[in-house]
Amino acid sequence: MPKGAQQLYPPPVGRVIEIEIDDIRPMPKQPRIFFPEDEDAAMGASLDISQENPVKVIYLEEARGKPHFELDDGERRLRGSRRSQKVRKLQALVVERRSEIDRFESAFRSNLGKSLTPYEKMLACWRLANEKSYTTRELAVRLDMDPGIVNIYLLIMRDLHPSLVEHLRPDRPPKDRLRVMSAYNLSRYNHTEQLAHYREMLGMSDRQAEAYLRRRVKTSVVRTGGRGRRPSDDYYSLASAVDRAAKGVKNYVEMGRMVFRTMFANRDPKDVKATLADIDEAIAILGRLRKLVEGSQE
């Protein structure tokens, strides 16, 4: 360690310091699993020019006269720096140490808008639902995800045969890779039937596999966990459908507004105003219907 640098360690939270890349270890059990080599190479080339934002690290300890850090955010920049021919140090912001699962959730949220695969999102949602006991709705709100998509991910992880879950990995050969909706439809069967249907689907195109499952899917199945069907299951199914519809409308309302503005660009402004009012009324009706259905369950 250079003379005079000792007083910097342990570094205070909130300080940006320069750290040798060999002194930073990756975040364990992070939500991102797949890192395409071309992305690492592109990041390395970018870092050769400049580092725009510091990575985030937590201070671990000082061993053998050198400080050691663990990455909190910035895995791609760390991987890219190791592919670079020039970069040997990174600018890093020291952040407060948190529990591993809290750091995992933060990393998941920060990566959602990037190139996470459905498989990675599915595993991350499942871990958070189990380790933090989030309900589907709580998880969707915390991650700003469509609750219908979150529900599909959790049902696949709960009900699909473990060996078939691995067929959702993006690095599987295309001929035996499962799509999310195919996996969801398969998950409605018991494990023996799932494996049998999957064998039938081998060699089919994506469209053929979807058509095959649509013809055979048990539309009357309600996931009752083997306890037998109850009247409340109908209310639950309807409430879920209404909730997905309402959230779907909200997610796309801004896009719809832009489309309508384009469509009515050369028309009477009153037409635009009336159309937007219809959209808002539809959202309100769906919200009231959801509350009515939820009240029927009590």
C-alpha positions in Angstrom: 0.0 0.0 0.0 1.4 3.4 -0.9 2.8 5.6 1.9 0.2 7.8 3.4 -2.8 5.8 2.1 -3.3 3.9 5.3 -5.6 6.6 6.8 -8.1 6.0 4.0 -9.0 2.5 5.3 -11.6 1.7 6.2 -12.9 4.2 3.7 -16.0 6.2 4.8 -19.3 5.4 3.2 -20.1 7.9 0.4 -16.5 8.4 -0.7 -15.4 7.7 -4.3 -12.0 6.1 -4.3 -9.9 4.4 -6.9 -9.5 0.6 -6.5 -7.4 -2.0 -8.3 -9.8 -4.4 -10.1 -8.1 -7.4 -8.5 -9.2 -6.1 -5.1 -12.9 -6.2 -6.0 -14.7 -9.5 -5.9 -18.1 -10.0 -7.7 -21.4 -9.9 -5.8 -22.3 -13.5 -4.9 -25.7 -14.9 -6.0 -26.5 -11.8 -8.1 -29.7 -11.9 -10.3 -27.8 -11.6 -13.5 -26.4 -15.0 -14.7 -25.7 -14.6 -18.4 -23.1 -12.1 -19.6 -22.6 -12.2 -23.4 -18.9 -11.9 -24.4 -19.6 -9.2 -26.9 -21.2 -7.0 -24.2 -18.1 -7.5 -22.0 -15.8 -6.6 -24.9 -17.8 -3.5 -25.7 -17.8 -2.4 -22.1 -14.0 -2.9 -22.0 -13.5 -0.8 -25.1 -15.7 1.9 -23.5 -13.7 1.9 -20.3 -10.5 2.3 -22.3 -11.8 5.7 -23.2 -13.4 6.8 -19.8 -15.4 5.6 -16.9 -18.6 7.7 -16.7 -20.0 6.3 -13.5 -18.3 4.7 -10.5 -19.2 1.2 -9.5 -20.6 0.7 -6.0 -18.7 -1.4 -3.5 -18.8 -2.4 0.2 -15.6 -2.6 2.2 -14.8 -6.0 3.5 -11.5 -6.1 5.4 -7.8 -5.5 5.0 -5.8 -8.6 4.5 -2.0 -8.9 3.9 -1.7 -5.1 3.8 -4.3 -4.6 1.1 -8.0 -3.6 1.3 -10.6 -5.9 -0.2 -14.0 -4.9 -1.5 -17.2 -6.7 -2.8 -19.2 -5.3 -5.7 -22.6 -3.9 -4.8 -23.5 -2.6 -8.3 -21.6 -2.5 -11.6 -20.9 -6.1 -12.6 -20.7 -5.3 -16.3 -18.2 -2.6 -15.7 -16.1 -4.9 -13.5 -16.2 -7.7 -16.2 -15.5 -5.1 -18.9 -12.4 -3.8 -17.0 -11.0 -7.3 -16.9 -11.3 -7.6 -20.7 -9.7 -4.2 -21.2 -6.0 -3.9 -22.1 -5.6 -0.6 -20.3 -7.8 -0.4 -17.3 -6.3 -1.6 -14.0 -8.3 0.5 -11.6 -11.9 1.6 -11.3 -13.5 4.5 -9.6 -15.8 3.1 -6.9 -18.4 4.6 -4.6 -18.2 3.0 -1.1 -21.8 2.2 0.1 -23.2 0.9 3.4 -23.2 -2.8 4.0 -26.6 -4.4 3.8 -28.1 -7.9 4.1 -27.3 -10.1 1.1 -31.0 -10.5 0.1 -31.5 -6.7 0.2 -28.6 -6.2 -2.0 -30.0 -8.9 -4.3 -33.3 -7.1 -4.6 -31.6 -3.7 -5.3 -29.5 -5.3 -8.0 -32.5 -7.0 -9.5 -34.4 -3.7 -9.7 -31.5 -1.9 -11.3 -31.1 -4.6 -13.9 -34.8 -5.0 -14.9 -34.6 -2.3 -17.5 -31.5 -3.9 -19.1 -31.0 -7.2 -20.8 -32.1 -9.7 -18.1 -33.6 -12.8 -19.6 -37.0 -14.2 -18.6 -35.2 -17.1 -16.9 -33.1 -14.7 -14.7 -36.2 -12.7 -13.9 -38.1 -15.9 -13.0 -35.4 -17.1 -10.6 -35.1 -13.7 -9.0 -38.8 -13.3 -8.4 -39.0 -16.8 -6.9 -36.1 -16.1 -4.5 -37.6 -12.8 -3.3 -41.0 -14.3 -2.9 -39.6 -17.1 -0.7 -36.9 -15.3 1.2 -38.8 -12.0 1.8 -42.3 -13.5 1.9 -43.6 -11.1 -0.7 -47.1 -11.7 -2.1 -47.4 -11.5 -5.9 -48.9 -8.0 -5.7 -46.2 -6.8 -3.2 -43.5 -8.1 -5.4 -45.0 -6.5 -8.6 -45.3 -3.2 -6.8 -41.7 -3.3 -5.4 -40.3 -4.2 -8.8 -42.7 -2.1 -10.9 -43.6 -5.2 -12.9 -46.9 -6.4 -14.4 -48.5 -8.5 -11.6 -49.7 -10.9 -14.3 -46.2 -11.6 -15.5 -44.9 -12.0 -11.9 -47.8 -14.4 -11.2 -46.8 -16.5 -14.3 -43.2 -16.6 -13.2 -44.0 -17.8 -9.7 -46.5 -20.4 -10.9 -43.9 -21.8 -13.3 -41.3 -22.0 -10.5 -43.8 -23.6 -8.1 -45.4 -26.2 -10.4 -43.1 -27.0 -13.4 -40.8 -30.0 -13.1 -37.3 -28.9 -12.1 -35.7 -30.5 -15.1 -38.0 -28.5 -17.4 -37.3 -25.2 -15.6 -33.7 -25.7 -16.8 -35.0 -25.8 -20.4 -35.9 -22.1 -20.0 -32.2 -21.2 -19.9 -31.2 -19.0 -22.9 -28.1 -21.1 -23.4 -30.0 -24.3 -24.1 -30.0 -25.5 -27.7 -32.9 -23.9 -29.6 -34.5 -27.3 -30.4 -35.2 -28.1 -26.8 -35.6 -24.7 -25.3 -38.9 -23.8 -23.7 -40.7 -20.5 -24.1 -42.3 -18.9 -21.0 -45.9 -19.4 -22.1 -45.2 -23.0 -23.1 -43.7 -23.6 -19.7 -46.7 -21.9 -18.0 -49.2 -24.1 -20.0 -47.1 -27.2 -19.2 -47.1 -26.3 -15.5 -50.9 -26.9 -15.3 -50.3 -30.7 -15.6 -48.8 -33.0 -13.1 -45.1 -33.8 -13.5 -45.5 -37.1 -15.3 -47.8 -35.4 -17.9 -45.5 -32.4 -18.2 -42.6 -34.7 -19.2 -44.7 -36.6 -21.6 -46.0 -33.5 -23.3 -42.5 -32.0 -23.5 -41.2 -35.1 -25.3 -44.1 -34.7 -27.8 -43.1 -31.0 -28.4 -39.4 -31.8 -29.2 -38.6 -30.8 -32.7 -41.7 -28.5 -33.0 -41.3 -24.8 -33.9 -42.4 -22.3 -31.3 -45.7 -21.8 -33.0 -46.4 -25.5 -33.3 -45.6 -26.1 -29.7 -48.0 -23.3 -28.6 -50.7 -24.7 -30.8 -50.1 -28.2 -29.4 -50.5 -27.0 -25.8 -53.5 -24.9 -26.6 -55.3 -27.9 -27.9 -54.5 -29.9 -24.8 -54.5 -27.4 -22.0 -56.9 -28.1 -19.2 -58.8 -24.9 -19.3 -61.0 -26.0 -16.3 -58.0 -26.5 -14.1 -57.7 -24.2 -11.0 -54.5 -24.5 -9.0 -56.0 -25.8 -5.8 -53.0 -27.6 -4.4 -54.8 -30.9 -4.4 -57.4 -29.8 -1.8 -60.4 -29.9 -4.2 -62.2 -27.1 -5.9 -64.0 -24.5 -3.8 -66.5 -21.7 -4.8 -63.9 -19.1 -3.7 -61.6 -20.4 -6.5 -64.0 -18.8 -9.0 -63.8 -15.5 -7.2 -60.0 -15.7 -7.1 -59.8 -16.5 -10.8 -62.1 -13.5 -11.7 -60.3 -11.2 -9.3 -56.9 -12.1 -10.8 -58.2 -11.5 -14.3 -59.7 -8.2 -13.4 -56.5 -7.1 -11.6 -54.3 -8.1 -14.6 -56.7 -6.2 -16.9 -56.7 -3.1 -14.8 -52.9 -3.1 -14.3 -52.4 -3.7 -18.1 -54.5 -0.7 -18.9 -52.5 1.4 -16.6 -49.2 0.2 -18.0 -50.2 1.1 -21.5 -52.3 4.2 -20.9 -49.5 6.6 -21.7 -48.7 4.7 -24.9 -52.4 4.8 -25.8 -52.5 8.6 -25.2 -49.6 9.1 -27.6 -51.3 6.9 -30.2 -54.6 8.8 -29.9 -52.8 12.2 -30.1 -51.3 11.1 -33.4 -54.6 9.7 -34.7 -56.5 12.9 -33.8 -53.8 15.4 -34.7 -55.9 17.0 -37.4 -59.3 16.6 -35.8 -61.4 18.6 -33.5 -59.8 18.9 -30.0 -63.1 17.9 -28.5 -62.8 14.4 -30.1 -59.4 14.0 -28.4 -60.7 15.1 -25.1 -63.7 12.8 -25.3 -61.5 9.8 -26.2 -59.1 10.4 -23.3 -62.1 10.6 -21.0 -63.3 7.2 -22.2 -59.9 5.7 -21.4 -60.0 7.2 -17.8 -63.6 5.9 -17.4 -62.6 2.4 -18.4 -59.8 2.4 -15.9 -62.1 3.5 -13.2 -64.7 0.8 -14.1 -62.1 -1.9 -13.9 -60.9 -0.6 -10.5 -64.5 -0.7 -9.1 -65.1 -4.1 -10.5 -61.9 -5.4 -8.8 -63.0 -4.0 -5.5 -66.5 -5.6 -5.9 -65.0 -9.0 -6.6 -62.6 -8.7 -3.7 -65.5 -7.8 -1.5 -67.4 -10.9 -2.6 -64.5 -13.1 -1.2 -64.9 -11.8 2.3 
